[in-house]
Amino acid sequence: MADTIAETVDLLYTIDQEQLTLDQQIALGSALAALAQAERLEQINERLRGIHQVLNGWALRAATAESR
């Protein structure tokens, strides 16, 4: 997903906004807002993966301690 976001960012920022109609400028603004949201969701997803790993580690240690 990160590669797709990076490619989209590159594409969006290469658009010459002065050549766009008002409707196209509005659409570009919407696309940039959606992109920012996608980037934020990816950051949240990365943090959740880290939390998941920590919790799995705790659960594994607890299961190992119980089996002793």
N, C-alpha and C positions, 0 to 999 in steps of 0.2 A: 504494500500500500504506500509506503514512504516514497518509492520510486515514482509511482503514479502522481503523487502529490507534487513532488519536485518537478516532474516534467510539466505538469499543469501550471505550476507557478511560473516556470520559464516561459511557457507559451503565453500566459495571460500578461506577463510584464513586457512582452515584445510587441504587443498590440499598440499601434499608433492611435491613441485616443482622440487626437485632433481630427482624424478622418472618419470617426464614427458618427452615426446619427444619434439623436437624443435617445431613441429606443435602444440602440446598441450600447450606448453608454450606461443606461439603466441596467441592461442585461449583464454588462461587464461588472458593474458594481455588485449585482446579485451573485455573480460567479465568484468574485473575490470574497464576499462575505461567506459563501458556502465553503470556499476553500479554507478560510480561516477556521471555520467550525470543524472541518475535517481534520485539520492539523491539530486542533485542540483535542478532538476525540482520539486521535492517534497517541497523543501524549498521555491521556488518561488510560488508554489501553496498555501502554507500556508500564505505567505505574501499577496497574492492576495485575499484570503478569509478575512483576516483582513481589507484590504482596502475596500472590498465589504461591510463588516459590517459597517464601518465608513460611507461610501457613502449612504447606506440604512438608517442609523440613521439620516444623514443630510436631506435626502429626506423626511423622515417621519416628522421630525421637521418642515420643510418648508411647507409641506402639512397641518400640524396641525395649523401652524401660519396663513396660508391663510384662513383656514375655520373659524377662530375666527372673 
